[in-house]
Every structure is written in C-alpha cells, then in structure tokens.
C-alpha cells in the first residue's frame, strides 16, 4: 500500500522475487538498506497511486521501455537508482538482458549515479 496504493487483496498475490542490498555514498550520507523485490501482475483497471510522497509517479511500460529508461545517461533522471536496480534485477530474471553485455553497461552507469 505504501508506495502504490494497491488494494490488500490484490497485493496479497505479489510473489517475493528477492532482496537487493544497497550500500553507497550519497549527498545525504551513507545509504545502506535492503530493497525487497516482488512480482505482481496488475489488472488493466488498477492504476497505482503514490501514497507516501516518496514516488514521483508510476508508469506502465514494456520491459524494453523499462530497460531503456534505466539506461539513459543524459537528460533528466527518469528512474531513481534504487528503482533502477529493481528493474535491472527483473530484466535479468526474466531473461530480457544478458548478464554479460547489456546488464554490465547498466550496472556501470548505476554505480556512477549520484
């Protein structure tokens, strides 16, 4: 509910996909946290709406578009570094990216993110 306002009965169908451990320096100090990733298929009439003010927006995009958005290295930030890690993890798990080529390039870009 916190991030997207997904109703509890629908959210209960989410499947745990893994945990991502983040530790990096930021302008606010050391970020050290665990991000829990879940998979869930939302029906077309379920529109996620931010509940806690942390997310700027939610978008429904294809896997290819999600990959393009996290790989952008010019222009305004489209996806936060944390969300980018979750997207990258999903693309790797779903076989959309190969772990050696494309994913390595995205990880290099994320490592350089402020």
Secondary structure, 3 states (H helix, E strand, C coil): CCCCCCCHHHHCCCEEEEEEEEEEEECCEEEEEEEEEEECCCCCCCCCCCCCCCCCCCCCCCHHHHHHHHHCCCCCCCCCHHHHHHHHHHHHHCCCCCCCCHHHHHHHHHHCCC
